[in-house]
């Protein structure tokens, strides 16, 4: 809500939350995003506890779905069938079958369905892709991505800790980097993953993505860090003539280290990935862009990759991507 409210030309017409207790305390922001306001004025915004009622009562252009993952498919399909564009939080859904039903609903309705893979819009990651695609520094030789933090405890009813509702750490956290690797390099030929378990679920994962060449592409994610560790996301991308480095805990966080000069910070877009993601979605539904930054089929494939990584870790072997 905080990010939508900052966007020009957007009117927030209504909010739907089936739990009345949560609905009545939405003016106190909760979440894992830095920079949230101390309070939000919702006095002029209609509130509903039933999605069907909201869709029937309001003339909406779009719905932003920020529910627990196990509710993504049903809510997205309901909104699409009502003729409303949908921006749904990542991951797309818990299963490939749910993803397929969401894509089918978008096809029936003719409305846009977008999944909120914000890293595709994160300024430093956007710049990294631009630099890679430009070929200015040669081909990628190796790349490593990471996302490390303590297990989240802030979610309502602690749903993130329940694999049946969240899909666990791989689908909730690790998919950020799996999806970005997919965005940069396409689908790999195979994945090979190793995992550490806690309370029966994957709490730490390391994956190698095999592209059938001599490149070494990998990603690591964890919910095993201690609370005092905080949060770290970043990457090291080794090109023939430069190394790209991003570490959100350092200053400067983003550096380009060329083969023939001193490190420097390339210019990036203002704001964060959430704002850029929303700006792209609104341009998409208004017909102001045809750029294919993110498609439902790609979001489905990222869920498919996570399923393969889980299987690889469980079976202790390389899994081919069909």
C-alpha positions as a Markdown table, in Angstrom:
| # | Residue | x | y | z |
|---|---|---|---|---|
| 1 | Unk | 0.0 | 0.0 | 0.0 |
| 2 | Unk | 2.8 | 2.4 | 0.9 |
| 3 | Unk | 4.4 | 2.0 | -2.5 |
| 4 | Unk | 1.1 | 2.3 | -4.4 |
| 5 | Unk | 0.2 | 5.5 | -2.5 |
| 6 | Unk | 3.4 | 7.1 | -3.7 |
| 7 | Unk | 2.6 | 6.7 | -7.4 |
| 8 | Unk | 1.2 | 9.6 | -9.3 |
| 9 | Unk | -2.0 | 9.1 | -11.3 |
| 10 | Unk | -3.2 | 6.2 | -9.2 |
| 11 | Unk | -6.3 | 6.2 | -7.0 |
| 12 | Unk | -6.6 | 3.6 | -4.4 |
| 13 | Unk | -10.3 | 2.9 | -4.3 |
| 14 | Unk | -10.7 | 0.0 | -1.8 |
| 15 | Unk | -8.9 | -2.5 | 0.3 |
| 16 | Unk | -10.1 | -6.1 | 1.0 |
| 17 | Unk | -9.0 | -8.2 | 4.0 |
| 18 | Unk | -11.1 | -11.0 | 5.2 |
| 19 | Unk | -9.9 | -10.7 | 8.8 |
| 20 | Unk | -11.8 | -7.8 | 10.4 |
| 21 | Unk | -9.1 | -7.4 | 13.1 |
| 22 | Unk | -6.4 | -6.9 | 10.5 |
| 23 | Unk | -8.6 | -4.7 | 8.4 |
| 24 | Unk | -9.3 | -2.4 | 11.3 |
| 25 | Unk | -5.5 | -2.0 | 12.0 |
| 26 | Unk | -4.2 | -1.4 | 8.5 |
| 27 | Unk | -3.2 | 2.1 | 9.4 |
| 28 | Unk | -0.2 | 0.6 | 11.3 |
| 29 | Unk | 2.2 | -0.7 | 8.6 |
| 30 | Unk | 3.8 | -4.1 | 9.1 |
| 31 | Unk | 6.3 | -5.8 | 6.8 |
| 32 | Unk | 9.9 | -6.4 | 5.9 |
| 33 | Unk | 10.4 | -3.2 | 3.7 |
| 34 | Unk | 12.6 | -0.4 | 5.0 |
| 35 | Unk | 11.2 | 3.2 | 5.0 |
| 36 | Unk | 7.6 | 2.4 | 5.9 |
| 37 | Unk | 5.6 | 5.3 | 7.3 |
| 38 | Unk | 4.7 | 5.3 | 11.0 |
| 39 | Unk | 1.0 | 5.5 | 10.0 |
| 40 | Unk | -1.2 | 5.5 | 6.9 |
| 41 | Unk | -4.4 | 7.4 | 6.5 |
| 42 | Unk | -7.1 | 5.0 | 5.2 |
| 43 | Unk | -10.0 | 7.1 | 6.3 |
| 44 | Unk | -11.1 | 7.9 | 2.7 |
| 45 | Unk | -10.7 | 4.3 | 1.4 |
| 46 | Unk | -13.5 | 1.8 | 1.3 |
| 47 | Unk | -12.8 | -1.5 | 3.2 |
| 48 | Unk | -14.2 | -4.9 | 2.4 |
| 49 | Unk | -13.9 | -8.3 | 4.0 |
| 50 | Unk | -15.1 | -10.2 | 0.9 |
| 51 | Unk | -13.3 | -10.0 | -2.5 |
| 52 | Unk | -16.5 | -10.9 | -4.5 |
| 53 | Unk | -18.3 | -8.0 | -2.9 |
| 54 | Unk | -15.5 | -5.6 | -3.6 |
| 55 | Unk | -15.2 | -6.7 | -7.3 |
| 56 | Unk | -19.0 | -6.3 | -7.7 |
| 57 | Unk | -19.3 | -3.0 | -5.9 |
| 58 | Unk | -16.3 | -1.1 | -7.3 |
| 59 | Unk | -15.3 | -0.1 | -10.8 |
| 60 | Unk | -11.7 | -1.2 | -10.6 |
| 61 | Unk | -9.1 | -1.1 | -13.3 |
| 62 | Unk | -6.6 | -3.4 | -11.4 |
| 63 | Unk | -6.1 | -5.3 | -8.2 |
| 64 | Unk | -2.9 | -5.8 | -6.3 |
| 65 | Unk | -2.8 | -9.1 | -4.6 |
| 66 | Unk | -0.5 | -9.3 | -1.5 |
| 67 | Unk | -2.0 | -12.3 | 0.2 |
| 68 | Unk | -0.2 | -15.4 | 1.5 |
| 69 | Unk | 1.0 | -17.6 | -1.4 |
| 70 | Unk | -1.6 | -20.3 | -1.1 |
| 71 | Unk | -4.3 | -17.7 | -1.8 |
| 72 | Unk | -2.6 | -16.3 | -4.9 |
| 73 | Unk | -4.2 | -18.5 | -7.5 |
| 74 | Unk | -7.9 | -18.3 | -6.4 |
| 75 | Unk | -7.8 | -14.6 | -5.8 |
| 76 | Unk | -6.1 | -13.8 | -9.1 |
| 77 | Unk | -8.5 | -16.0 | -11.0 |
| 78 | Unk | -11.5 | -14.4 | -9.3 |
| 79 | Unk | -10.2 | -10.9 | -10.2 |
| 80 | Unk | -9.3 | -11.8 | -13.8 |
| 81 | Unk | -12.7 | -13.4 | -14.3 |
| 82 | Unk | -14.3 | -10.2 | -13.1 |
| 83 | Unk | -12.5 | -8.3 | -15.9 |
| 84 | Unk | -9.8 | -6.7 | -13.7 |
| 85 | Unk | -6.0 | -6.5 | -14.4 |
| 86 | Unk | -4.0 | -8.3 | -11.7 |
| 87 | Unk | -0.6 | -7.6 | -10.1 |
| 88 | Unk | 0.1 | -10.5 | -7.8 |
| 89 | Unk | 2.9 | -10.8 | -5.4 |
| 90 | Unk | 5.6 | -13.3 | -6.1 |
| 91 | Unk | 5.8 | -16.3 | -6.2 |
| 92 | Unk | 3.1 | -16.9 | -8.7 |
| 93 | Unk | 1.6 | -19.8 | -6.8 |
| 94 | Unk | 2.4 | -22.9 | -4.8 |
| 95 | Unk | 2.1 | -25.4 | -7.8 |
| 96 | Unk | 2.4 | -25.4 | -11.5 |
| 97 | Unk | -1.2 | -26.5 | -11.8 |
| 98 | Unk | -2.2 | -23.3 | -10.0 |
| 99 | Unk | 0.1 | -21.3 | -12.3 |
| 100 | Unk | -1.6 | -22.8 | -15.4 |
| 101 | Unk | -5.0 | -22.0 | -14.1 |
| 102 | Unk | -4.0 | -18.4 | -13.5 |
| 103 | Unk | -2.6 | -18.1 | -17.1 |
| 104 | Unk | -5.8 | -19.6 | -18.5 |
| 105 | Unk | -7.9 | -17.1 | -16.6 |
| 106 | Unk | -5.8 | -14.2 | -18.0 |
| 107 | Unk | -6.3 | -15.6 | -21.5 |
| 108 | Unk | -10.1 | -15.8 | -21.0 |
| 109 | Unk | -10.4 | -12.3 | -19.6 |
| 110 | Unk | -8.0 | -10.6 | -22.0 |
| 111 | Unk | -6.6 | -8.7 | -19.0 |
| 112 | Unk | -3.0 | -8.5 | -17.9 |
| 113 | Unk | -1.6 | -10.8 | -15.2 |
| 114 | Unk | 1.7 | -9.8 | -13.8 |
| 115 | Unk | 3.7 | -11.4 | -11.0 |
| 116 | Unk | 5.7 | -9.1 | -8.7 |
| 117 | Unk | 9.2 | -10.3 | -9.3 |
| 118 | Unk | 10.7 | -7.0 | -8.1 |
| 119 | Unk | 14.3 | -7.9 | -8.6 |
| 120 | Unk | 13.8 | -7.6 | -12.4 |
| 121 | Unk | 13.1 | -4.0 | -11.6 |
| 122 | Unk | 15.7 | -3.3 | -8.9 |
| 123 | Unk | 17.9 | -0.5 | -10.2 |
| 124 | Unk | 21.3 | -2.2 | -9.6 |
| 125 | Unk | 20.0 | -5.5 | -11.1 |
| 126 | Unk | 18.5 | -3.6 | -14.1 |
| 127 | Unk | 21.8 | -1.9 | -14.7 |
| 128 | Unk | 23.7 | -5.2 | -14.4 |
| 129 | Unk | 21.5 | -6.7 | -17.1 |
| 130 | Unk | 22.0 | -3.6 | -19.3 |
| 131 | Unk | 25.7 | -3.9 | -19.0 |
| 132 | Unk | 25.7 | -7.6 | -19.8 |
| 133 | Unk | 23.4 | -7.2 | -22.8 |
| 134 | Unk | 25.5 | -4.3 | -24.1 |
| 135 | Unk | 28.5 | -6.6 | -24.6 |
| 136 | Unk | 30.8 | -3.7 | -23.6 |
| 137 | Unk | 32.7 | -5.9 | -21.1 |
| 138 | Unk | 32.5 | -9.2 | -22.9 |
| 139 | Unk | 30.7 | -12.4 | -22.0 |
| 140 | Unk | 29.7 | -13.6 | -18.5 |
| 141 | Unk | 32.2 | -16.1 | -17.3 |
| 142 | Unk | 30.7 | -16.7 | -13.8 |
| 143 | Unk | 28.1 | -15.3 | -11.5 |
| 144 | Unk | 27.1 | -15.8 | -7.9 |
| 145 | Unk | 23.9 | -14.4 | -6.3 |
| 146 | Unk | 22.9 | -14.5 | -2.6 |
| 147 | Unk | 20.0 | -13.6 | -0.3 |
| 148 | Unk | 20.6 | -14.3 | 3.4 |
| 149 | Unk | 18.5 | -13.5 | 6.5 |
| 150 | Unk | 16.9 | -14.9 | 9.6 |
| 151 | Unk | 13.6 | -16.7 | 9.3 |
| 152 | Unk | 10.9 | -14.1 | 9.1 |
| 153 | Unk | 8.6 | -13.7 | 12.1 |
| 154 | Unk | 6.6 | -10.7 | 11.1 |
| 155 | Unk | 3.9 | -12.3 | 8.9 |
| 156 | Unk | 0.3 | -12.5 | 10.0 |
| 157 | Unk | -0.4 | -15.8 | 11.8 |
| 158 | Unk | 3.3 | -16.6 | 11.0 |
| 159 | Unk | 2.1 | -17.9 | 7.6 |
| 160 | Unk | 5.6 | -17.6 | 6.1 |
| 161 | Unk | 6.9 | -20.3 | 8.5 |
| 162 | Unk | 4.2 | -22.7 | 7.2 |
| 163 | Unk | 5.5 | -24.5 | 4.0 |
| 164 | Unk | 1.9 | -25.4 | 3.1 |
| 165 | Unk | 1.0 | -21.7 | 2.8 |
| 166 | Unk | 4.2 | -20.1 | 1.8 |
| 167 | Unk | 6.1 | -22.8 | -0.1 |
| 168 | Unk | 8.9 | -22.4 | 2.3 |
| 169 | Unk | 12.2 | -20.5 | 2.0 |
| 170 | Unk | 13.0 | -21.7 | -1.6 |
| 171 | Unk | 9.7 | -20.4 | -3.0 |
| 172 | Unk | 9.4 | -17.3 | -0.9 |
| 173 | Unk | 13.0 | -16.0 | -0.7 |
| 174 | Unk | 15.3 | -17.9 | -3.1 |
| 175 | Unk | 13.0 | -17.5 | -6.0 |
| 176 | Unk | 14.1 | -13.9 | -6.2 |
| 177 | Unk | 17.5 | -14.9 | -7.5 |
| 178 | Unk | 16.4 | -18.0 | -9.4 |
| 179 | Unk | 14.0 | -15.8 | -11.4 |
| 180 | Unk | 16.7 | -13.2 | -12.0 |
| 181 | Unk | 19.1 | -15.8 | -13.3 |
| 182 | Unk | 16.3 | -17.1 | -15.5 |
| 183 | Unk | 15.8 | -13.5 | -16.7 |
| 184 | Unk | 19.5 | -13.0 | -17.5 |
| 185 | Unk | 20.4 | -16.3 | -19.0 |
| 186 | Unk | 17.2 | -18.1 | -19.9 |
| 187 | Unk | 16.2 | -21.6 | -18.6 |
| 188 | Unk | 19.2 | -23.8 | -17.6 |
| 189 | Unk | 19.7 | -27.3 | -19.0 |
| 190 | Unk | 19.7 | -28.6 | -15.4 |
| 191 | Unk | 20.1 | -27.6 | -11.7 |
| 192 | Unk | 22.1 | -29.2 | -8.9 |
| 193 | Unk | 21.1 | -28.1 | -5.4 |
| 194 | Unk | 22.3 | -28.8 | -1.8 |
| 195 | Unk | 20.2 | -27.8 | 1.2 |
| 196 | Unk | 20.3 | -27.6 | 5.0 |
| 197 | Unk | 17.0 | -28.5 | 6.7 |
| 198 | Unk | 15.4 | -27.0 | 9.8 |
| 199 | Unk | 12.1 | -28.2 | 11.3 |
| 200 | Unk | 11.6 | -30.4 | 8.3 |
| 201 | Unk | 11.9 | -27.7 | 5.6 |
| 202 | Unk | 14.7 | -26.3 | 3.5 |
| 203 | Unk | 16.2 | -23.4 | 5.4 |
| 204 | Unk | 19.4 | -22.9 | 3.3 |
| 205 | Unk | 20.0 | -23.8 | -0.3 |
| 206 | Unk | 22.9 | -23.6 | -2.7 |
| 207 | Unk | 22.2 | -24.2 | -6.4 |
| 208 | Unk | 24.3 | -24.5 | -9.6 |
| 209 | Unk | 22.5 | -23.7 | -12.8 |
| 210 | Unk | 24.0 | -25.7 | -15.7 |
| 211 | Unk | 23.8 | -23.9 | -19.1 |
| 212 | Unk | 25.8 | -26.5 | -20.9 |
| 213 | Unk | 28.9 | -24.3 | -21.3 |
| 214 | Unk | 31.9 | -23.4 | -19.3 |
| 215 | Unk | 30.1 | -20.7 | -17.2 |
| 216 | Unk | 29.7 | -21.2 | -13.4 |
| 217 | Unk | 26.3 | -19.7 | -12.4 |
| 218 | Unk | 25.1 | -20.2 | -8.8 |
| 219 | Unk | 22.8 | -18.8 | -6.1 |
| 220 | Unk | 22.5 | -19.2 | -2.4 |
| 221 | Unk | 19.7 | -18.3 | 0.0 |
| 222 | Unk | 19.1 | -18.7 | 3.7 |
| 223 | Unk | 16.7 | -18.3 | 6.6 |
| 224 | Unk | 19.4 | -19.6 | 9.0 |
| 225 | Unk | 21.1 | -16.3 | 9.8 |
| 226 | Unk | 20.8 | -15.0 | 13.4 |
| 227 | Unk | 18.5 | -12.0 | 13.8 |
| 228 | Unk | 21.4 | -9.7 | 14.5 |
| 229 | Unk | 22.8 | -10.5 | 11.1 |
| 230 | Unk | 20.1 | -8.5 | 9.4 |
| 231 | Unk | 19.6 | -9.0 | 5.7 |
| 232 | Unk | 22.0 | -9.3 | 2.8 |
| 233 | Unk | 21.4 | -9.5 | -0.9 |
| 234 | Unk | 24.0 | -9.2 | -3.6 |
| 235 | Unk | 25.9 | -10.6 | -6.5 |
| 236 | Unk | 29.3 | -10.9 | -8.1 |
| 237 | Unk | 29.2 | -11.2 | -11.9 |
| 238 | Unk | 32.5 | -11.9 | -13.6 |
| 239 | Unk | 32.7 | -10.7 | -17.2 |
| 240 | Unk | 35.7 | -11.0 | -19.5 |
| 241 | Unk | 36.6 | -7.3 | -19.0 |
| 242 | Unk | 34.9 | -6.4 | -15.7 |
| 243 | Unk | 33.5 | -7.6 | -12.5 |
| 244 | Unk | 30.1 | -6.3 | -11.3 |
| 245 | Unk | 29.6 | -6.3 | -7.5 |
| 246 | Unk | 26.5 | -5.5 | -5.5 |
| 247 | Unk | 26.2 | -5.9 | -1.7 |
| 248 | Unk | 23.3 | -4.1 | -0.1 |
| 249 | Unk | 25.2 | -3.9 | 3.2 |
| 250 | Unk | 28.1 | -1.9 | 1.8 |
| 251 | Unk | 28.7 | 1.7 | 0.7 |
| 252 | Unk | 28.9 | 2.0 | -2.2 |
| 253 | Unk | 26.6 | -1.0 | -2.6 |
| 254 | Unk | 27.1 | -1.2 | -6.4 |
| 255 | Unk | 30.5 | -1.2 | -8.2 |
| 256 | Unk | 31.8 | -1.9 | -11.6 |
| 257 | Unk | 35.4 | -3.0 | -11.5 |
| 258 | Unk | 36.9 | -2.7 | -15.0 |
| 259 | Unk | 40.0 | -4.6 | -16.2 |
| 260 | Unk | 41.7 | -1.3 | -17.2 |
| 261 | Unk | 40.6 | 1.2 | -14.6 |
| 262 | Unk | 39.4 | 2.0 | -11.1 |
| 263 | Unk | 36.1 | 0.7 | -9.7 |
| 264 | Unk | 33.2 | 3.1 | -10.0 |
| 265 | Unk | 29.4 | 3.1 | -9.4 |
| 266 | Unk | 27.4 | 3.1 | -12.6 |
| 267 | Unk | 24.3 | 5.4 | -12.6 |
| 268 | Unk | 21.0 | 3.7 | -11.8 |
| 269 | Unk | 17.3 | 4.7 | -11.8 |
| 270 | Unk | 15.9 | 6.5 | -8.8 |
| 271 | Unk | 13.7 | 4.6 | -6.3 |
| 272 | Unk | 13.6 | 0.9 | -5.6 |
| 273 | Unk | 12.3 | -2.1 | -7.4 |
| 274 | Unk | 8.8 | -1.9 | -5.9 |
| 275 | Unk | 8.2 | 1.5 | -7.4 |
| 276 | Unk | 9.7 | 0.6 | -10.7 |
| 277 | Unk | 7.6 | -2.6 | -10.8 |
| 278 | Unk | 4.4 | -0.7 | -10.1 |
| 279 | Unk | 5.3 | 1.9 | -12.8 |
| 280 | Unk | 5.8 | -0.8 | -15.3 |
| 281 | Unk | 2.5 | -2.5 | -14.5 |
| 282 | Unk | 0.5 | 0.7 | -14.7 |
| 283 | Unk | 2.2 | 1.5 | -18.1 |
| 284 | Unk | 1.4 | -2.0 | -19.3 |
| 285 | Unk | -2.3 | -1.9 | -18.5 |
| 286 | Unk | -2.6 | 1.6 | -19.9 |
| 287 | Unk | -1.0 | 0.5 | -23.2 |
| 288 | Unk | 1.9 | 2.8 | -22.7 |
| 289 | Unk | 4.5 | 0.0 | -23.1 |
| 290 | Unk | 4.9 | -3.2 | -25.0 |
| 291 | Unk | 8.2 | -4.1 | -23.4 |
| 292 | Unk | 8.2 | -7.8 | -22.2 |
| 293 | Unk | 10.1 | -7.4 | -18.9 |
| 294 | Unk | 8.1 | -10.1 | -17.3 |
| 295 | Unk | 5.4 | -12.6 | -18.5 |
| 296 | Unk | 3.2 | -15.0 | -16.7 |
| 297 | Unk | 4.9 | -17.9 | -18.5 |
| 298 | Unk | 8.3 | -16.8 | -17.3 |
| 299 | Unk | 6.9 | -16.6 | -13.7 |
| 300 | Unk | 5.6 | -20.1 | -14.1 |
| 301 | Unk | 9.0 | -21.3 | -15.2 |
| 302 | Unk | 10.6 | -19.8 | -12.2 |
| 303 | Unk | 8.3 | -21.8 | -10.0 |
| 304 | Unk | 9.2 | -24.9 | -12.1 |
| 305 | Unk | 12.9 | -24.2 | -11.4 |
| 306 | Unk | 12.3 | -24.0 | -7.7 |
| 307 | Unk | 10.5 | -27.4 | -7.9 |
| 308 | Unk | 13.5 | -28.8 | -9.7 |
| 309 | Unk | 15.9 | -27.4 | -7.1 |
| 310 | Unk | 13.8 | -28.9 | -4.2 |
| 311 | Unk | 13.9 | -32.3 | -6.0 |
| 312 | Unk | 17.7 | -32.0 | -6.6 |
| 313 | Unk | 18.3 | -31.3 | -2.9 |
| 314 | Unk | 16.0 | -34.1 | -1.8 |
| 315 | Unk | 17.4 | -36.7 | -4.2 |
| 316 | Unk | 21.0 | -35.6 | -4.1 |
| 317 | Unk | 21.4 | -35.5 | -7.9 |
| 318 | Unk | 21.3 | -33.2 | -10.9 |
| 319 | Unk | 17.8 | -32.5 | -12.3 |
| 320 | Unk | 17.2 | -31.9 | -16.0 |
| 321 | Unk | 14.9 | -29.0 | -16.9 |
| 322 | Unk | 12.4 | -30.3 | -19.4 |
